[in-house]
Amino acid sequence: MKYLGMVLGVAVSGAMVSQGTQAALAEPGFDGELSVLAGYSSQESNFNTDNAVKNGELNSRGESDSSIVVFPLGQLRYTFGREANNQLFLGTAREDVVTGLVALELGYKREVGQGSSIALSVLPTVVNDETWEDPFVLGESRKETDASGNAIRLQYDNILGSKLNLDMAWYEQEIDDERSGEALAPDDMQALRRDGDGWYSRLSYRFPIARGAILAPAVRYQSFDADGNAMSYSRWGLDATYVRFIGRHRYSLSAEYSSYDFDASHPVFNRTREDDQWGLTMGYEYANIFGWQDWAFTGFISFSERDSNINFYDETERFIVSAGVTYHF
C-alpha cells in the first residue's frame, strides 16, 4: 500500500503540465478531461496478492507477476464567481498524474492573486487495496485482507507569484485484519502493526527554461507514525519533471529518488529497515488525433525500483501503457 489516498502509481495523461498562469482559473462553467488507458503491468514484490505462497528463504525477493489492465482517469471541474476565481473539482488532476499520483480527489480551489491559487481537498478510499494479513508466512497460503485510508490535502500554487508550489497532506492507513508476525511474541507482533497516520509535503519550483519547455524540480518529506514502531518511518526525496511542447506533440520525463529511515528494529529480520527508491516515467501526448478537436493520443512508460537492506522488501514495478485516448471538454 502506498501514499496519498493510499494509491500511488506512475502514470501520465492529459496536458501534463500547465504552460503558464492566467487571471482566472478557467472559463465559467464545466470543463475537464477523461482518459481511457490500456496497458501492461509487471511487478516483483512479496506484497503481490496474486502469489499467495512464499517459498524458499523468507528474506528474499518476491516472485514476478504481470497483467493486462484497462483503467480510466480524468477530472471534472466547475468554475464560478464574478471573476471566475472559484472552482470545485472531482477526479484525478493531470499535473498530479505526471508526478506519480493516481487518486480520486474532491475539493475546492480559489484564486488568491494573479496566477496563484489555494486548494483544499479530500482523497477518500473508493476501492480498497489488498495486502496480506501476515506477510511473513512461509511455505503455505497467505490470507488477504483489505487496506484502506483517507487523506486531507492542501495545495498552494505559485505562492505570492513566486513560481513556488506547496503540496501538503495528512493521511491515514488501516489494515482490516492485521496479523503480521502472528507466530511471534505479543510485543514483537505489536512492533509490526501497519495501521497509522502521517504527513506528506512537497515543495516545487517551475522554471520556464525555453519557449514551450518547463523544468519543475521538487523536494519531498514524509513522516508515517504506525502503531508498530518497526513500521514507522521518515522519508526524504527529490524529483524533477521536464515537459516539452512542440506543436501538437507534448513530451514529459519525470524522475524521482527517495530514502526511507525506519524507527526500530524489525523483529522478524533483526535489523532496522532502510530503503532507497527511484523511478522514471516517460510520457507522450499527441493533440487533435485524426483531426478530431479536443481528442488526443496518450501513452507512457514507467519503471521503479525499491532496494532495502532487508531483501524481503525489495520491489520492482514496471508499467507500460501502449495506447490511450484523452477527451478534453
C-alpha positions, 0 to 999 in steps of 0.5 A, spaced: 500 500 500 502 506 498 501 514 499 496 519 498 489 516 498 493 510 499 494 509 491 500 511 488 502 509 481 506 512 475 502 514 470 501 520 465 495 523 461 492 529 459 496 536 458 501 534 463 503 540 465 500 547 465 504 552 460 503 558 464 498 562 469 492 566 467 487 571 471 482 566 472 482 559 473 478 557 467 472 559 463 465 559 467 462 553 467 464 545 466 470 543 463 475 537 464 478 531 461 477 523 461 482 518 459 481 511 457 488 507 458 490 500 456 496 497 458 501 492 461 503 491 468 509 487 471 511 487 478 516 483 483 514 484 490 512 479 496 506 484 497 503 481 490 496 478 492 496 474 486 502 469 489 499 467 495 505 462 497 512 464 499 517 459 498 524 458 499 528 463 504 523 468 507 528 474 506 528 474 499 525 477 493 518 476 491 516 472 485 514 476 478 507 477 476 504 481 470 497 483 467 493 486 462 489 492 465 484 497 462 483 503 467 480 510 466 482 517 469 480 524 468 477 530 472 471 534 472 471 541 474 466 547 475 468 554 475 464 560 478 464 567 481 464 574 478 471 573 476 471 566 475 476 565 481 472 559 484 472 552 482 470 545 485 473 539 482 472 531 482 477 526 479 484 525 478 488 532 476 493 531 470 499 535 473 498 530 479 498 524 474 505 526 471 508 526 478 506 519 480 499 520 483 493 516 481 487 518 486 480 520 486 480 527 489 474 532 491 475 539 493 475 546 492 480 551 489 480 559 489 484 564 486 488 568 491 492 573 486 494 573 479 496 566 477 496 563 484 491 559 487 489 555 494 486 548 494 483 544 499 481 537 498 479 530 500 482 523 497 477 518 500 478 510 499 473 508 493 476 501 492 480 498 497 487 495 496 489 488 498 495 486 502 496 480 506 494 479 513 501 476 515 506 477 510 511 473 513 508 466 512 512 461 509 511 455 505 503 455 505 497 460 503 497 467 505 490 470 507 488 477 504 485 482 507 483 489 505 487 496 506 484 502 506 485 510 508 483 517 507 487 523 506 486 531 507 490 535 502 492 542 501 495 545 495 498 552 494 500 554 487 505 559 485 505 562 492 505 570 492 507 569 484 513 566 486 513 560 481 513 556 488 508 550 489 506 547 496 503 540 496 501 538 503 497 532 506 495 528 512 493 521 511 491 515 514 492 507 513 488 501 516 489 494 515 482 490 516 485 484 519 492 485 521 496 479 523 503 480 521 508 476 525 502 472 528 507 466 530 511 471 534 511 474 541 505 479 543 510 485 543 514 483 537 507 482 533 505 489 536 512 492 533 509 490 526 502 493 526 501 497 519 495 501 521 497 509 522 497 516 520 502 521 517 504 527 513 506 528 506 509 535 503 512 537 497 515 543 495 516 545 487 519 550 483 517 551 475 522 554 471 520 556 464 527 554 461 525 555 453 519 557 449 514 551 450 519 547 455 518 547 463 523 544 468 519 543 475 524 540 480 521 538 487 523 536 494 519 531 498 518 529 506 514 524 509 513 522 516 508 515 517 507 514 525 504 506 525 502 503 531 508 498 530 514 502 531 518 497 526 513 500 521 514 507 522 518 511 518 521 518 515 522 519 508 526 524 504 526 525 496 527 529 490 524 529 483 524 533 477 519 533 471 521 536 464 515 537 459 516 539 452 511 542 447 512 542 440 506 543 436 501 538 437 506 533 440 507 534 448 513 530 451 514 529 459 520 525 463 519 525 470 524 522 475 524 521 482 529 518 488 527 517 495 530 514 502 526 511 507 529 511 515 525 506 519 524 507 527 526 500 530 528 494 529 524 489 525 523 483 529 522 478 524 529 480 520 533 483 526 535 489 523 532 496 522 529 497 515 532 502 510 530 503 503 532 507 497 527 508 491 527 511 484 523 511 478 522 514 471 516 515 467 516 517 460 510 520 457 507 522 450 501 526 448 499 527 441 493 533 440 487 533 435 488 525 433 485 524 426 483 531 426 478 530 431 478 537 436 479 536 443 481 528 442 488 526 443 493 520 443 496 518 450 501 513 452 507 512 457 512 508 460 514 507 467 519 503 471 521 503 479 525 500 483 525 499 491 532 496 494 532 495 502 537 492 506 532 487 508 531 483 501 524 481 503 522 488 501 525 489 495 520 491 489 520 492 482 514 495 478 514 496 471 508 499 467 507 500 460 501 503 457 501 502 449 495 506 447 490 511 450 485 516 448 484 523 452 477 527 451 478 534 453 471 538 454 
